[in-house]
Amino acid sequence: MTKQLTVGLVSTKTGVVMINRAKPPYRGLWNGLGGKVEPGETPFEGMAREFHEESGLMLPPDRFHACGLVHWYVDEALRGDLFLFTAHTSQELTLPMQTREGIVAAMAPDWLKAPDNLGLVPDLAAMLPYFEQGTNVTLRSDFAGDRFLSLTVANDD
């Protein structure tokens, strides 16, 4: 069975909640919050739990909007499915804050989309248009080892 993972971009009054990763992979790069879906959880429940664990903010699972599924391949082998979510909240977060996972901060949407931004996890940068569209598309992400190669619309034939 492949891993089930989540990543979410949650918008607040001050920006999109991101984490600067303290641990590999991609130590020092910015990513959305998320993580593993635990046994017995739906991806929505896993996203809500991970967001709470990483930010301290409780959002119920139904506040998250599914905007994609990424089949994640490393060296041509399927390694997992990554569920993409967005959410909006008017709740206040005291940011930035240091957590065991890294530094959590709210980043300006323009910063995220800047074409010269080298600070994002590589596949997240490629996924940003799909987060914005919010159409729940199925994608394929390919890596050679730790090196990101491509993100394409999946051919489900």
Phi, psi and omega in degrees: 000136180280157176294146170247124183231161177231155168213136182227147172248111183252121180270137175234182177299330185261354179145191181268128182287123182228165175231133172270110192294131178269344186236156173295157353283159176067037174306131178089356178256157181270139180218163169288167178277152180157192180165207186286142169274123182280155177305135180087353178264150167276162174303323178298315179295319178297319179297314180298317180295312181297319179298317178296314181299322186271335183244340185084355182263129181265116171240131179293154182307325183286357175277346180269140179249123178289130179229010175167161173228128181245120171277118190258116182248137173236123181051045177071004179254132178294122181253337180176173175243129182248116180269127182261134181224153168233160174201160175231141176216147174260000177295147181274138172241140175270101185232153000285161176216145178271131176233176179293338180273338182150198180264124178261130181211162175262125183249143179296137178304324178296325178297317181301320187270358182299128184296339179263012181283110179261007186268358181266151169305130190306316182286333176297318178303319179289334182276344186309316179300328181285326173299317182293319181292323178062031186262006178058054180277155174257128186235165174233128178247127182245135177234149167249105189062234178269000185268122178290131180255307186196159172231122182227159173292131185289142173262105185273021180288000000 
